């Protein structure tokens, strides 16, 4: 019973933020929810082996999202047309930031989201992205620079 209770507690506390992380990366709410559900199923299967479930879940979501993005890039190369029009919020500032974030490389986008939206420390960002601390700092610095440049160009 403790296994189910631990799962329920972590699921309730982390599901929404993991879906937001996935959404920022994949750009589709249904895909983000699928990614997160798959990660929770995978975690449940090995719940007794995972010492830090939140870190494990973040890392797994980032990894699955990266795979999802790579698959979609390949699909778009091979598809003749792909007509997906996302809903656009009415605030032009939000639209500009979302558009600028969408143009960032996925690793920059993930690093910025983890740091500034989920309010993780730089060390936690490095852990979630499975990279050295210096690389996480570089991703954040360069990601912010690219984001700022794109927002100034508009």
LINZIQUI-V147580 format. One record per residue. N is the residue number from 1. RES is the residue in one letter. SS is DSSP state (H for helix, E for strand, C for the rest). NEAR is the number of other ideal C-beta (glycine too) atoms within 10 Angstrom. Layout:
BEGIN
<<N RES SS NEAR> <N RES SS NEAR>>
END
This chain:
BEGIN
<<1 X C 5> <2 X H 7> <3 X H 10> <4 X H 10> <5 X H 9> <6 X H 15> <7 X H 15> <8 X H 10> <9 X H 11> <10 X H 19> <11 X H 16> <12 X H 9> <13 X H 11> <14 X H 19> <15 X H 15> <16 X H 10> <17 X H 19> <18 X H 24> <19 X H 18> <20 X H 16> <21 X H 25> <22 X H 26> <23 X H 19> <24 X H 21> <25 X H 24> <26 X H 20> <27 X C 19> <28 X C 16> <29 X H 14> <30 X H 9> <31 X H 18> <32 X H 22> <33 X H 15> <34 X H 16> <35 X H 26> <36 X H 26> <37 X H 13> <38 X H 13> <39 X H 23> <40 X H 21> <41 X H 9> <42 X H 15> <43 X H 18> <44 X H 15> <45 X H 9> <46 X C 9> <47 X H 17> <48 X H 8> <49 X H 8> <50 X C 17> <51 X C 7> <52 X C 10> <53 X H 18> <54 X H 15> <55 X H 13> <56 X H 20> <57 X H 24> <58 X H 26> <59 X H 16> <60 X H 20> <61 X H 25> <62 X H 26> <63 X H 15> <64 X H 20> <65 X H 25> <66 X H 16> <67 X H 11> <68 X H 20> <69 X H 18> <70 X H 11> <71 X H 10> <72 X H 16> <73 X H 10> <74 X H 10> <75 X H 10> <76 X H 10> <77 X H 7> <78 X H 6> <79 X C 9> <80 X C 4> <81 X C 5> <82 X C 8> <83 X C 4> <84 X C 6> <85 X C 5> <86 X C 10> <87 X C 5> <88 X C 11> <89 X C 10> <90 X C 6> <91 X C 10> <92 X H 10> <93 X H 9> <94 X H 11> <95 X H 13> <96 X H 13> <97 X H 14> <98 X H 16> <99 X H 13> <100 X H 19> <101 X H 20> <102 X H 12> <103 X H 12> <104 X C 19> <105 X C 13> <106 X H 17> <107 X H 18> <108 X H 21> <109 X H 23> <110 X H 26> <111 X H 30> <112 X H 20> <113 X H 23> <114 X H 27> <115 X H 21> <116 X H 13> <117 X H 12> <118 X C 16> <119 X C 9> <120 X C 19> <121 X C 11> <122 X H 16> <123 X H 11> <124 X H 17> <125 X H 26> <126 X H 21> <127 X H 19> <128 X H 27> <129 X H 20> <130 X C 12> <131 X C 16> <132 X C 10> <133 X H 12> <134 X H 10> <135 X H 15> <136 X H 25> <137 X H 17> <138 X H 14> <139 X H 24> <140 X H 19> <141 X H 12> <142 X H 15> <143 X H 22> <144 X H 16> <145 X H 11> <146 X H 18> <147 X H 18> <148 X H 11> <149 X H 10> <150 X H 17> <151 X H 14> <152 X H 8> <153 X H 7> <154 X C 9>>
END
